[in-house]
Amino acid sequence: MSAITTKTKYDTIIVGQGLAGTLLAFELIRRGQSIVVFDSDEPLQSTPNAAGIVNPIIIRKPSEKPNVAVQYKKMEEAFGFIQNICRTTFFHPVEGNVKITPAESEKWTRWYAAAPSPYIQQMVHTKQETTITLSGTAYLDALHFGQCTRAKNSNTI
């Protein structure tokens, strides 16, 4: 990014180019705003070290995350938009296997039998004694995401 002078004006200043800062930056650029992002090159930032796992259900205490279907669709759209710009893939929808204990299995059985939302019924494919298989999960290669998006700036979007 070019040097910033006191005469340069931006619609928005973003501090931090982690997952949230990057998504915000790309969304604002998509809406036609001029932005500048300030970030450090510290080695222990969260984005390169993040697990990047997306899951529609709170696992250890079975419950549906609020508005999970809407949030997942928006996430797919946002990452899809950025992947097209970067000409690479870092968001990977996958089927997830979740390991659970026998005690957790009992909780899951009671919760699922209580007729959760239709969305969750579509998500849970199989439930065995110690494993639940879910769709609607994804893996974000956060390191690749950070590298790709740092290489882009508002002039190339």
Secondary structure, DSSP 4 states (H G I P E B T S, - for coil): -PPP-TT---SEEEE--SHHHHHHHHHHHHTT--EEEE----TT-HHHH---EE-SEETTTTEEPTTHHHHHHHHHHHHHHHHHHHTS--EEEEEEEEE--HHHHHHHHHHHHT---HHHHHHEEEE-SSEEEEEEEEEE-HHHHHHHHHH--TTT-
